[in-house]
Amino acid sequence: MAPAHPHLMTGQNADQVTTPDLAPGTHVVVRCKFDGRWSHEFEVAGREPDGYRVRGISDRLELPAVFPIDDVRPVV
């Protein structure tokens, strides 16, 4: 199991945390599809049936993918 990420709700292992419905503008960490690490400095841009659209906090650019619900976690 991967170690808990310090910015996740509850401090549990990221794979065991249930994500609540996240509103646009909520600051989040996003799991990278390539290496499984959690990336910082994102916020929810919108909700889709199969996940979340996210954008960078600093550049405000939306990423061109929808992230599965389990790959997005709110920052505490």
Rosetta silent file (secondary structure, phi, psi, omega in degrees, C-alpha in Angstrom):
SEQUENCE: MAPAHPHLMTGQNADQVTTPDLAPGTHVVVRCKFDGRWSHEFEVAGREPDGYRVRGISDRLELPAVFPIDDVRPVV
SCORE:     score description
SCORE:     0.000 S_00000001
   1 L     0.000  144.857  178.465    0.000    0.000    0.000 S_00000001
   2 L   -75.282  149.819  177.654    1.132    3.522   -0.722 S_00000001
   3 L   -67.811  155.896  178.894    1.803    5.811    2.240 S_00000001
   4 L   -65.029  144.001  176.707   -0.836    8.333    3.198 S_00000001
   5 L   -85.822  134.853 -174.971   -0.562   11.719    1.554 S_00000001
   6 L   -65.619  -16.613 -177.682   -0.195   14.513    4.129 S_00000001
   7 L  -104.469   13.306  179.749   -2.860   16.711    2.496 S_00000001
   8 E   -88.215  152.085  172.613   -5.651   14.166    2.291 S_00000001
   9 H   -56.234  147.202  172.257   -8.787   14.225    4.398 S_00000001
  10 H    66.337  -16.916  179.392   -8.566   11.947    7.453 S_00000001
  11 H    74.090    7.709  178.770   -4.872   11.069    6.928 S_00000001
  12 L   -78.569  172.332  174.115   -5.760    7.522    5.854 S_00000001
  13 L   -56.695  136.127 -175.707   -4.229    5.699    2.916 S_00000001
  14 H   -57.106  -32.756 -179.026   -5.383    7.520   -0.226 S_00000001
  15 H   -73.534  -12.234 -177.168   -6.903    4.345   -1.658 S_00000001
  16 H  -105.919   -2.838 -177.103   -9.158    3.960    1.383 S_00000001
  17 L   -87.588  131.965  175.789  -10.555    7.501    1.554 S_00000001
  18 L   -89.377  126.090 -179.006  -14.062    8.093    0.235 S_00000001
  19 L   -85.023  126.331  174.395  -14.276   11.321   -1.730 S_00000001
  20 L   -73.110  170.358  174.330  -17.335   13.457   -1.040 S_00000001
  21 L   -64.581  123.746 -175.124  -19.008   15.306   -3.910 S_00000001
  22 L  -101.834  128.517 -179.299  -16.560   18.152   -4.631 S_00000001
  23 L   -80.489  151.875  174.014  -17.816   21.588   -5.668 S_00000001
  24 L   -53.951  138.761 -178.745  -16.101   23.672   -8.367 S_00000001
  25 L    95.105  -13.284  178.516  -13.259   25.666   -6.840 S_00000001
  26 L   -66.544  128.859  177.105  -12.405   23.021   -4.222 S_00000001
  27 E   -72.971  132.603 -175.005   -8.619   22.653   -3.896 S_00000001
  28 E  -138.549  163.486  165.355   -7.596   19.064   -4.625 S_00000001
  29 E  -107.966  148.451 -174.584   -4.699   16.691   -5.191 S_00000001
  30 E  -125.952  133.387  178.977   -4.874   14.516   -8.302 S_00000001
  31 E   -77.796  127.694  178.902   -3.413   11.040   -8.807 S_00000001
  32 L   -71.669  131.167 -179.441   -1.030   10.901  -11.773 S_00000001
  33 L   -66.941  -25.292 -173.778   -2.014    8.210  -14.292 S_00000001
  34 L   -83.363  -44.624 -175.258    1.631    7.425  -15.062 S_00000001
  35 L  -123.296   -0.385  177.080    3.245    6.822  -11.685 S_00000001
  36 L    78.695    0.348  179.155    0.376    6.858   -9.157 S_00000001
  37 L   -77.270  160.660  179.627    1.770    9.845   -7.242 S_00000001
  38 E   -97.006  127.830 -179.619   -0.453   12.664   -6.015 S_00000001
  39 E  -101.757  141.116 -176.765    0.004   16.074   -7.689 S_00000001
  40 E   -97.266  176.444  171.056   -0.738   19.343   -5.877 S_00000001
  41 E    69.218   42.690  175.357   -2.025   22.772   -6.834 S_00000001
  42 E  -125.905  162.092  172.951   -5.271   21.875   -8.588 S_00000001
  43 E  -139.478  157.514  179.416   -8.910   22.762   -8.096 S_00000001
  44 E   -70.644  128.906  175.626  -12.152   21.255   -9.332 S_00000001
  45 E   -97.111  -29.182 -179.821  -13.332   22.881  -12.565 S_00000001
  46 E  -179.515  170.262 -178.433  -16.469   20.776  -12.922 S_00000001
  47 E  -115.242  136.012  175.208  -18.156   17.419  -12.407 S_00000001
  48 E  -119.755  164.431  179.150  -18.866   14.871  -15.127 S_00000001
  49 L   -57.718  -30.579 -176.545  -20.737   11.558  -14.791 S_00000001
  50 L  -105.692    9.451  177.820  -17.434    9.658  -14.811 S_00000001
  51 E   156.626 -152.813 -176.366  -15.288   12.013  -12.705 S_00000001
  52 E  -120.405  145.798  167.053  -13.938   15.542  -12.313 S_00000001
  53 E   -94.718  138.122 -178.903  -12.424   18.139  -14.605 S_00000001
  54 E  -128.325  159.024  176.898   -9.574   19.981  -12.865 S_00000001
  55 E  -137.179  155.997  176.838   -7.491   23.093  -13.522 S_00000001
  56 E   -69.539  141.698  179.687   -4.217   24.417  -12.195 S_00000001
  57 L   -70.161  -43.084 -174.799   -4.531   26.915   -9.378 S_00000001
  58 L   -76.634  -41.810 -175.682   -1.703   29.170  -10.563 S_00000001
  59 L   -99.391   -9.933  177.946   -2.300   29.177  -14.338 S_00000001
  60 L    63.079   16.303  179.678   -6.089   28.527  -14.281 S_00000001
  61 L   -88.151  130.209  179.375   -5.704   26.130  -17.240 S_00000001
  62 E   -79.996  135.300  177.718   -8.076   23.181  -17.320 S_00000001
  63 E   -72.993  146.426 -174.533   -6.448   19.812  -17.961 S_00000001
  64 E   -84.201   39.308  179.761   -7.724   18.043  -21.106 S_00000001
  65 E  -149.045  156.094  172.010   -8.954   14.941  -19.270 S_00000001
  66 E   -99.761  126.947 -178.532  -11.647   13.861  -16.859 S_00000001
  67 E   -93.368  130.795  178.132  -10.145   12.324  -13.719 S_00000001
  68 L   -55.881  150.101 -177.861  -11.970    9.377  -12.148 S_00000001
  69 H   -51.856  -40.496 -177.881  -13.601   10.145   -8.805 S_00000001
  70 H   -71.660  -10.048 -178.650  -11.111    7.924   -6.963 S_00000001
  71 H  -101.521    9.951  179.851   -8.176    9.911   -8.413 S_00000001
  72 E  -129.517  127.792 -179.104   -9.217   13.280   -6.920 S_00000001
  73 E  -131.421  138.543  177.757   -8.961   14.122   -3.207 S_00000001
  74 E   -69.172  147.106  174.280   -9.752   17.365   -1.356 S_00000001
  75 E   -86.175  137.287  179.776   -6.910   19.231    0.349 S_00000001
  76 L   -80.209    0.000    0.000   -7.436   19.733    4.077 S_00000001
